[in-house]
Amino acid sequence: MVWEGSGSQQLVAIEYFNPDDVYEPANLKHVALSGVQVVMVTPEEVIGLEQIRDSIAAHRPASMFDLGRNRWLLSFSQQHLGGCRHFQMLFYDELIDVICESIECIDGAYGGAAQQGVAAAGAAPRR
């Protein structure tokens, strides 16, 4: 995970390899996040099936889901969440839930905010 900011840190990207990739720099990809408000990281050892069962069963082999403006998002104060959605990403050893404005999947390592383009809401990882 890539965090940026002075003082208060904000999650800006998550770097990853697809399951079938050779783990070398040429295959590295990242999810760029915009307008992040909430982040929850759950290690694989404690991921409950009820957290992922419906999404995984309906959309296999996808591992990123736009869950919209669901009950979890609505459980927070809505003052800064009007343009946000709940995205859930399942990686090899963790489940990452993010409430943010948009996400974009990009080939290559994260190169900093200046290198990133405008993110597309609801983008899916490339396979």
Buried (B, 14 or more C-beta within 10 A) or exposed (E): BBEEEEEEEBBBBBEBBEEEEEEEEEBBBBBBBBBBBBBEEBEEEEBEEEBBEEBBEEEEEEBBBBBEBEEBBEEEEEEEBEEBBBBBBBBEEBBBBBBBBBBBBBEEEBEEEEEBEEBEBEBBBEE
